[in-house]
Amino acid sequence: MSTENADSRPLSESEAEAEARRIIEGLWKSEPAASATSFRDATPNPPYGTTAPVHQDDRRIVPAWAAGVAVASIGVGAGITGIGCGVWLACQGFAAVTLKSVLFVTLPIAAVATVVVAVGSAVRGVKAMHTETHHHYDGATVHQKNTHVADHPKWFGRSNTTVN
């Protein structure tokens, strides 16, 4: 806004103060109406109901055997790297030892380990194909009060989860 009125003369100090007060008071007079921004229903859910059971497919994103193969492959790679480094460090005193010679020494070990992992995963895959999951739905009422989940880790990568 300009400090000059329609006559193009500057406002006096008292006129400028009155205009500023009018503008500021005009801003505060038009307050927006208050509206709710959220709602929380405090009514507790019933612990049981008459809802019929719903079939839930047992679909996993990654099969267990594939995750096992991935972990085994990482282990084989780390193990071969460790063996290669160990051979390289053991051969440091020999002048003729190069990186290529160390790699050629560890290559057969890596090949054998890869074949072992492939055979193991193939055997486990054939074994896993013969398992079936059966779901039995008897139409009983749905109970929601048993919600305690306990995880019992066994060893690396395995656990036994129970719901009480």
Secondary structure, DSSP 8 states (H G I E B T S, - for coil): --SB-TT--B--HHHHHHHHHHHHHHHHHS----------------SEE-----------SS-HHHHHHHHHHHHHHHHHHHHHHHHHHHTTT-TT--HHHHHHHHHHHHHHHHHHHHHHHHHHHHHHHT-----------EE-S---EEEEE-STT-EEEEE-
